[in-house]
Amino acid sequence: MISWIIIGIIVVLAILVLKMNHFKHRTWVIIIILLALFLYISITVVNNKNDLKFNSTEGVFSSIKVYFGWLANGFQNLKVITGNALRLDWTSTNKTFFDKKPVEPEKK
């Protein structure tokens, strides 16, 4: 419940800042707000799944290790997905999408 209240406050602040006409760098404000939302939501998700303890120095450092491990794993997954997408055959063919026989790649 408190999470949604904090997210709502951030969104309302974002709308108020964007309504200001004299503010020159709205893009940076949007980027900072989106980064803050991402950090808050991702830390909340990692905390809920791993039951992190922030009541001691060791707990804080182990929580940081778990969070950055989770973040690094997410970037690794994005790298794999991007690599797989780049290896696909994106050339156009005259075949329909629903052909029963699989299309074999051309031999070079």
N, C-alpha and C positions, 0 to 999 in steps of 0.2 A: 504493500500500500504506500509506504513512504517513498518507494522508488518512483511510482507514477507521479507523486506530488513534486518530487525534485525535477523529473523530466518535464512536467507541465510548467514549472517555474522557469526552467531554461528556455523552453519554447516561447513563453510569454515575453521574457527578456529579449529573446532574439527578434521577435516581432516589433517590440518597442524600439530596439536599436535600428532596425531596418527602416522604420518610419521616419527616423530623423533625417531631414534633408541636408543638413550642413555636414554630415559625416562623409568624408571623402573616400574612405576605403571600406566599403561595404563587403567586398569580396573577402577581405581578411577576417572580418567579423564573422561572416558565414563559415569560413574555414575553421576558425577557432571554436565556434559553437558546435559545429559538427564533430570536431575532434574531441571536445569535452563530452558530448553525448556518447560517442564511440567508447571513450575511456570509461565513462561511468557504467554504461551497459555491459561492456566486456568484463570489467572488474567484478560487477555484480554477478554475472553468469559464472565466472570462474570461482568466485567465493561460494556461491550456492552449491556448485558441483563438488568442490573439494573441501569444504568446511575449513577455511583458512582461519588462522588465529593471529590477531593483531595486538595482543596484549603484552607481548615481549619483543625484544629486539630480534631474537632468533626467529620468532614467529613472523615478524615483518620481512626479514630477509628470505625466509623460506617461501613466504607468500609471493614475494617479488620474483623468485626463481620459478615458481609454478606459473605465474602470470606470463612472464617472458617466454617460458617454454611453450605455453599454450599459443601465444602470439606467433612465435617462430614456426610452430607446427601449422598454423593457419597460412602463413606465407609460403611454407613448403607445399601445402596442398594447392594454393593458387598457382605456384610454379609448375606443378605437375599437370594441372588442368590446362594451363596455357600451352605447355609443351605438347600435350595430346591434341589440343585444338589446332596447333600449327602443323602437326603431322598428318592431319586429315587431307583427303583429296578434295579440294575446293573447286576443281575445274567443272565446267558445265557439261552435261551430257544430254543426249536426246531421249533418255529413258525416263519413265515416270517414277514417282516416289514409291509406288505400290507394286513394282515388279516383284514376282515371286523368286526369281533367281538373283543371287547377290552379284553385284558388279565387282569384277576383279580389277585390280589396279593395272595400268599399262606398264609394260616392261620397257625399260629405257636402254 
